[in-house]
Amino acid sequence: MANLSLTEARNFFTKQLIASFKEIPVVSALGRSFFPTVETGVSEISIEVERGTELVAVDIIRGAEGNLNKSTKSTERIYETPLYDERINMVSTDVYKSLFVNSNGSVNESQMLNYVEKTAEEMLKLRNKIERAYEYQAWQVLVDGIVTSAVGDNIDFKRKAGSKVTVAGGAEWSVTTVDPRAALQAGCTWLRTNGLVNAGVYNAILGESAFAALIANPKFQAVGDVRTFEKLTMINEPQKNSVGGVFHGQISAGSYLINLWTYPQYYTNSSGVATPYLDPKKVVLLPDTTNFRLAFATCPYVFSDNGTDVVRPMRGAYQLHDSVDRNKRAHYFGVQSSGLAIPVAVDTIYTVKVLA
């Protein structure tokens, strides 16, 4: 293949890298599947929350004045989204050294393609690291409603205390006289009356220990009405296609139908320990259709304007960037993103701890 001048190689590299990066499938997971993505053109995310009611009209005497109603106030909440920026020094890689060590003012196009592929591979690893951060965010919201930050204030979505419960002592699912469906029914009823969910079908994601206790429970085994669907035709598309979730079938609990899921997936915490996204002893209950968002704000990006570097906000879920540090003799490539998992309908999440 032909040789390229270093100027030509730079343009060739940029175009090929962006094309390669865009072709990489987005990493998905069960937690994030409940949070459709939305990209904004602002640096902070704002949402309006208005808790509804189900008041019943009262009739009046004909000729009398109508009942005066007061509009429910909505609350605007503004969130500064966490900023993630992961980078790597490509000068330290063997493919970089083989590309430029004998360049003599030009590089081989074939070697440049190898360098593009290696850089795209490294960028994928960086993006997957950020993707796991968003999956972790989603489970923080689903379990307790608080997204933690390593550098700033934690973001508390103010979930009601009644949406985060522990079964009473003696009512744990490991007790043979306890019917686990009672806790699930109570959760669905809470979502119906507090979250004003009108659906009759819910999703229950069970931690590993909770699921083991459920299927071993004599009361549950006695009913044995777990129904499965050969083609998962009753499951919503985002959850059906999510990576990592395991569908076990559908059961009834009182007047409700519940899809049973487990999520045997782990992340590596700061201490290097594999940690489950979902507490093994807990169950998360959600309506079949959720009103949540994974909202992306703008990221600061450096543009060159007539030879002068200018920092401007850039819209998009993920931004690629590179920079040269002359003092360190390093060429960094990186991925940055600024997103936040937001439970717009915050009262439509129910978490219950079912084991001591």
C-alpha positions as CSV (number, residue, x, y, z in Angstrom):
1,M,0.0,0.0,0.0
2,A,1.0,3.6,-0.5
3,N,2.9,5.8,1.9
4,L,1.3,8.8,3.4
5,S,2.9,12.1,4.5
6,L,2.6,12.8,8.2
7,T,0.0,15.5,7.4
8,E,-2.0,13.1,5.2
9,A,-1.7,10.4,7.9
10,R,-3.2,12.7,10.5
11,N,-6.3,13.4,8.4
12,F,-6.5,9.7,7.4
13,F,-6.2,8.6,11.0
14,T,-8.9,11.0,12.3
15,K,-11.5,10.0,9.7
16,Q,-10.8,6.2,10.1
17,L,-10.8,6.3,13.9
18,I,-14.2,8.1,14.1
19,A,-15.7,5.7,11.5
20,S,-14.3,2.7,13.5
21,F,-15.5,4.0,16.8
22,K,-19.0,4.6,15.5
23,E,-19.3,1.0,14.2
24,I,-18.7,-0.4,17.7
25,P,-22.0,-1.6,19.2
26,V,-23.1,0.3,22.3
27,V,-22.7,-1.8,25.5
28,S,-26.2,-2.4,27.0
29,A,-27.3,-3.9,30.3
30,L,-30.5,-4.6,32.2
31,G,-30.4,-1.6,34.5
32,R,-29.8,0.9,31.7
33,S,-32.6,-0.7,29.6
34,F,-35.1,1.1,31.8
35,F,-33.5,4.4,31.1
36,P,-33.9,5.5,27.5
37,T,-31.1,8.0,26.5
38,V,-31.6,11.6,25.6
39,E,-28.9,14.0,24.5
40,T,-29.2,17.7,25.4
41,G,-27.4,20.9,24.4
42,V,-26.9,22.2,27.9
43,S,-24.4,21.7,30.6
44,E,-27.0,21.0,33.3
45,I,-30.1,18.8,33.2
46,S,-33.4,20.1,34.4
47,I,-36.6,18.2,34.8
48,E,-40.0,19.1,36.2
49,V,-41.6,16.8,38.7
50,E,-45.3,17.0,39.6
51,R,-46.8,14.3,41.8
52,G,-50.3,13.6,40.6
53,T,-53.4,12.7,42.5
54,E,-56.5,10.5,41.9
55,L,-59.1,12.6,43.6
56,V,-62.7,11.8,42.8
57,A,-65.1,14.6,41.8
58,V,-68.0,15.3,44.3
59,D,-71.3,16.3,42.9
60,I,-73.0,19.6,43.7
61,I,-76.5,21.0,44.0
62,R,-77.7,22.3,40.7
63,G,-77.3,26.1,40.6
64,A,-74.5,26.1,43.2
65,E,-71.0,27.2,42.5
66,G,-68.6,24.6,41.3
67,N,-65.9,23.1,43.5
68,L,-62.7,25.2,43.4
69,N,-59.6,23.3,42.5
70,K,-56.0,24.2,43.1
71,S,-53.3,23.4,40.6
72,T,-50.6,21.2,41.9
73,K,-47.2,22.9,41.9
74,S,-44.5,21.4,39.8
75,T,-40.9,21.3,41.1
76,E,-38.1,22.0,38.7
77,R,-34.9,20.2,39.6
78,I,-31.6,21.0,38.1
79,Y,-28.7,18.5,38.1
80,E,-25.1,18.9,37.3
81,T,-24.2,15.7,35.6
82,P,-21.1,13.8,36.5
83,L,-18.2,14.2,34.0
84,Y,-16.3,11.1,32.9
85,D,-13.0,11.4,31.0
86,E,-10.9,8.3,30.4
87,R,-7.7,8.5,28.3
88,I,-4.6,6.4,27.3
89,N,-1.1,7.4,26.1
90,M,-0.8,5.6,22.7
91,V,3.0,6.4,22.5
92,S,3.5,3.6,25.0
93,T,2.0,1.0,22.6
94,D,4.1,-1.2,20.3
95,V,2.0,-0.4,17.3
96,Y,2.7,3.3,17.7
97,K,6.5,2.7,17.9
98,S,6.4,0.4,14.8
99,L,4.5,3.1,12.9
100,F,6.8,6.1,13.5
101,V,10.2,4.7,14.4
102,N,11.3,4.6,10.7
103,S,8.8,7.1,9.3
104,N,11.3,9.5,7.6
105,G,8.5,11.9,7.0
106,S,6.0,9.4,5.8
107,V,4.1,6.3,7.1
108,N,2.8,3.2,5.5
109,E,-0.9,3.1,4.9
110,S,-1.2,-0.5,6.0
111,Q,0.6,0.2,9.3
112,M,-1.6,3.3,9.8
113,L,-4.7,1.1,9.5
114,N,-3.2,-1.2,12.2
115,Y,-2.7,1.8,14.4
116,V,-6.2,3.0,13.8
117,E,-7.6,-0.5,14.8
118,K,-5.5,-0.6,17.9
119,T,-6.5,2.9,18.9
120,A,-10.2,2.1,18.3
121,E,-9.8,-1.0,20.4
122,E,-8.3,1.0,23.3
123,M,-11.0,3.6,22.9
124,L,-13.7,0.9,23.2
125,K,-12.2,-0.2,26.5
126,L,-12.4,3.3,27.7
127,R,-16.0,3.8,26.6
128,N,-17.0,0.4,28.1
129,K,-15.6,1.7,31.4
130,I,-17.8,4.7,31.2
131,E,-20.8,2.5,30.2
132,R,-20.3,0.5,33.3
133,A,-20.4,3.7,35.3
134,Y,-23.9,4.5,33.9
135,E,-25.0,0.9,34.6
136,Y,-23.8,1.5,38.2
137,Q,-25.7,4.8,38.3
138,A,-28.9,3.0,37.1
139,W,-28.7,0.5,39.9
140,Q,-28.0,3.1,42.5
141,V,-31.2,4.8,41.5
142,L,-33.2,1.5,41.5
143,V,-31.8,0.3,44.8
144,D,-31.8,3.5,47.0
145,G,-32.3,6.6,44.8
146,I,-28.9,8.2,45.4
147,V,-26.1,8.5,42.8
148,T,-22.8,8.9,44.5
149,S,-19.9,11.1,43.3
150,A,-16.2,10.7,43.9
151,V,-15.5,14.4,43.6
152,G,-18.7,16.3,44.4
153,D,-22.0,16.1,46.2
154,N,-24.1,12.9,45.9
155,I,-27.3,13.3,43.9
156,D,-30.3,12.3,46.0
157,F,-33.6,11.9,44.1
158,K,-35.6,11.9,47.4
159,R,-37.3,8.5,47.1
160,K,-40.1,8.1,49.7
161,A,-39.2,6.0,52.7
162,G,-42.1,3.7,51.8
163,S,-40.4,2.7,48.6
164,K,-37.4,1.2,50.3
165,V,-38.5,-1.4,52.8
166,T,-37.3,-4.5,54.7
167,V,-39.7,-7.3,55.3
168,A,-40.6,-7.7,59.0
169,G,-38.7,-10.1,61.2
170,G,-40.2,-13.6,60.7
171,A,-41.5,-12.7,57.2
172,E,-38.2,-13.4,55.4
173,W,-38.5,-15.5,52.3
174,S,-36.3,-18.2,53.9
175,V,-39.1,-18.9,56.4
176,T,-41.0,-21.9,55.2
177,T,-44.4,-20.6,56.4
178,V,-44.0,-17.3,54.5
179,D,-45.5,-16.7,51.1
180,P,-43.1,-14.5,49.1
181,R,-45.9,-13.3,46.9
182,A,-47.2,-11.2,49.8
183,A,-44.2,-9.0,49.7
184,L,-44.4,-8.7,45.9
185,Q,-48.1,-7.9,46.1
186,A,-47.5,-5.2,48.7
187,G,-44.8,-3.7,46.4
188,C,-47.2,-3.6,43.5
189,T,-49.9,-2.0,45.6
190,W,-47.5,0.6,46.8
191,L,-46.6,1.5,43.2
192,R,-50.2,1.6,42.2
193,T,-51.3,3.9,45.1
194,N,-48.2,6.1,45.4
195,G,-46.7,6.1,41.9
196,L,-50.2,6.0,40.3
197,V,-49.1,3.2,38.0
198,N,-52.1,2.0,36.0
199,A,-50.4,-1.2,34.7
200,G,-51.2,-4.7,35.9
201,V,-47.9,-6.1,34.9
202,Y,-44.7,-5.4,36.7
203,N,-41.0,-6.4,36.5
204,A,-39.3,-7.8,39.6
205,I,-35.5,-8.1,39.4
206,L,-34.3,-10.4,42.2
207,G,-30.8,-10.5,43.8
208,E,-29.1,-13.9,43.8
209,S,-30.0,-14.9,47.3
210,A,-33.5,-13.6,47.0
211,F,-34.2,-15.7,43.9
212,A,-32.7,-18.8,45.6
213,A,-35.0,-18.3,48.6
214,L,-38.0,-17.7,46.3
215,I,-37.7,-21.0,44.3
216,A,-36.8,-23.0,47.4
217,N,-39.8,-21.6,49.4
218,P,-42.5,-24.3,50.0
219,K,-45.4,-21.8,49.7
220,F,-44.1,-20.7,46.3
221,Q,-43.5,-24.3,45.1
222,A,-47.0,-25.3,46.2
223,V,-48.6,-22.8,43.8
224,G,-46.2,-23.5,40.9
225,D,-47.8,-21.1,38.4
226,V,-44.6,-19.8,36.8
227,R,-45.4,-19.2,33.2
228,T,-42.7,-18.8,30.5
229,F,-42.9,-17.5,27.0
230,E,-41.1,-19.3,24.2
231,K,-40.3,-16.2,22.3
232,L,-40.6,-13.6,25.2
233,T,-43.4,-12.0,23.2
234,M,-44.8,-10.5,26.4
235,I,-41.6,-8.7,27.3
236,N,-40.8,-5.1,26.4
237,E,-38.1,-4.7,23.7
238,P,-35.5,-2.8,25.8
239,Q,-35.4,-5.5,28.5
240,K,-35.8,-8.4,26.0
241,N,-32.6,-7.3,24.2
242,S,-30.6,-6.2,27.2
243,V,-27.3,-7.9,28.0
244,G,-27.0,-9.7,31.3
245,G,-30.6,-10.0,32.4
246,V,-32.1,-13.5,32.8
247,F,-35.8,-13.9,32.4
248,H,-37.4,-16.7,34.5
249,G,-41.1,-16.4,33.7
250,Q,-44.2,-14.7,34.9
251,I,-46.1,-15.3,38.2
252,S,-49.2,-13.8,39.7
253,A,-49.3,-12.0,43.1
254,G,-52.8,-11.0,44.1
255,S,-54.3,-9.0,41.2
256,Y,-50.9,-8.4,39.6
257,L,-48.8,-10.2,37.1
258,I,-45.0,-10.1,37.7
259,N,-42.2,-10.9,35.3
260,L,-39.3,-12.4,37.2
261,W,-35.7,-11.5,36.4
262,T,-32.3,-12.1,37.8
263,Y,-29.2,-10.1,37.0
264,P,-26.0,-12.1,37.7
265,Q,-23.6,-9.3,36.7
266,Y,-20.7,-7.7,38.5
267,Y,-18.4,-4.7,38.4
268,T,-15.0,-4.3,39.9
269,N,-15.0,-1.8,42.8
270,S,-12.2,0.6,43.8
271,S,-10.6,-2.2,45.9
272,G,-10.5,-4.6,43.0
273,V,-13.3,-6.8,44.3
274,A,-16.1,-8.2,42.0
275,T,-19.3,-6.7,43.3
276,P,-22.9,-7.4,42.2
277,Y,-24.8,-4.5,40.8
278,L,-27.9,-5.6,42.8
279,D,-27.7,-6.5,46.5
280,P,-28.2,-10.3,46.6
281,K,-30.9,-10.0,49.3
282,K,-33.0,-7.3,47.6
283,V,-35.7,-7.2,45.0
284,V,-36.5,-4.2,42.7
285,L,-40.0,-3.8,41.5
286,L,-40.9,-1.6,38.5
287,P,-43.9,-1.1,36.2
288,D,-43.8,-2.7,32.8
289,T,-43.2,0.7,31.3
290,T,-41.0,3.2,33.1
291,N,-40.6,7.0,32.8
292,F,-36.9,7.3,33.4
293,R,-34.0,8.9,31.4
294,L,-30.3,8.6,30.9
295,A,-29.7,12.2,30.1
296,F,-26.5,13.4,28.5
297,A,-25.3,17.0,29.0
298,T,-22.6,18.7,26.9
299,C,-18.9,18.1,27.5
300,P,-16.1,20.7,27.3
301,Y,-14.2,20.4,24.1
302,V,-11.1,22.1,22.7
303,F,-11.4,23.5,19.2
304,S,-8.7,25.2,17.2
305,D,-9.8,28.6,15.9
306,N,-7.2,30.2,13.6
307,G,-4.4,28.7,15.6
308,T,-5.9,29.5,19.0
309,D,-7.4,26.8,21.2
310,V,-10.9,27.6,22.4
311,V,-13.0,25.5,24.8
312,R,-16.6,25.1,23.8
313,P,-19.5,22.8,24.9
314,M,-20.0,19.8,22.6
315,R,-23.2,17.9,22.4
316,G,-23.3,14.1,22.2
317,A,-23.2,11.1,24.5
318,Y,-19.5,10.4,23.9
319,Q,-16.8,12.7,22.7
320,L,-13.4,11.6,21.4
321,H,-10.4,13.8,22.0
322,D,-6.6,13.7,21.8
323,S,-3.8,15.9,23.0
324,V,0.0,16.0,23.0
325,D,1.9,16.8,26.2
326,R,5.4,18.0,25.1
327,N,6.8,17.8,28.6
328,K,5.8,14.2,29.0
329,R,6.4,13.3,25.4
330,A,3.0,11.7,25.4
331,H,0.1,11.6,22.9
332,Y,-3.2,11.0,24.8
333,F,-6.4,9.7,23.3
334,G,-9.6,9.7,25.3
335,V,-13.3,9.5,25.6
336,Q,-15.4,11.9,27.7
337,S,-19.1,11.8,28.6
338,S,-21.4,13.6,31.0
339,G,-24.6,11.7,31.7
340,L,-27.0,11.0,34.6
341,A,-29.6,8.3,35.2
342,I,-32.7,10.2,36.2
343,P,-35.9,8.6,37.6
344,V,-38.4,11.2,36.3
345,A,-41.3,9.3,37.8
346,V,-39.4,8.7,41.1
347,D,-42.4,7.1,42.9
348,T,-42.5,4.2,40.4
349,I,-39.6,2.3,42.0
350,Y,-40.0,-0.1,44.9
351,T,-37.1,-1.9,46.6
352,V,-37.6,-4.6,49.3
353,K,-35.0,-6.5,51.3
354,V,-36.4,-10.0,51.7
355,L,-33.7,-11.8,53.7
356,A,-32.0,-10.9,57.0
